[in-house]
Amino acid sequence: MSTPRDEATSFWNSRYDEEGYAYGAEPSAFVKNSLADFEKGSKILFPAEGEGRNAVYAAKQGFDVHAFDYSQVACNNALKFASENSVDISYQVGGLEDLHYTPSSFDAVVLVYAHFFPEIRKSYHKKLLSLLKPNGTIILEGFNQTQLPYNSKNPLSGGPKRLDMLFTKELLLDDFDQLTNIEISESVELLDEGSFHRGEASLIRFIGQAT
């Protein structure tokens, strides 16, 4: 019998096996702005990175980039994208529970539409916190729980169809309660990112710093 992870892996392999980049080739504007003041050589982790649009951008800025995803197809596409842009990224296939990153080794962890199953979300977020160096930064962009009506009107606006896989301010503040200098915002914006982030969407963005 297949597990939720098996089903998710199959879904994402299928999604990323389609022609073109599912979520476009351009990085998130929020990620670009958030990384603008980081020093070159900073070590950055991109969980659930998909086809590498943000990881490749970061590598082009001179960062030491690491990424992972359940999907082998995503990994293959991301490595091809990196090669086309003449940069190197370290990309592993698996979940956080499979991989062995060194604690306190990353300057930043960047989560872009990384919506985990509710039964693992909090533990995943806590483990990601443990990977940050002192003063390291969590950067997160995702869909708010108020996204569902937008998703219903236009499925291409993106995001999980399950309320318990979407974010709220309270949920993020609880998951990342060890962080300081927190900035958090909510907005409704028009997405135009590839084939599957199109139309109005309810977004939430979060930045926090480890002590």
Beta strands, then each sheet from edge to edge (+ up, - down):
strand 1: 43-47
strand 2: 64-69
strand 3: 90-93
strand 4: 106-112
strand 5: 132-143
strand 6: 180-193
strand 7: 197-209
sheet 1: 3+ 2+ 1+ 4+ 5+ 7- 6+
end
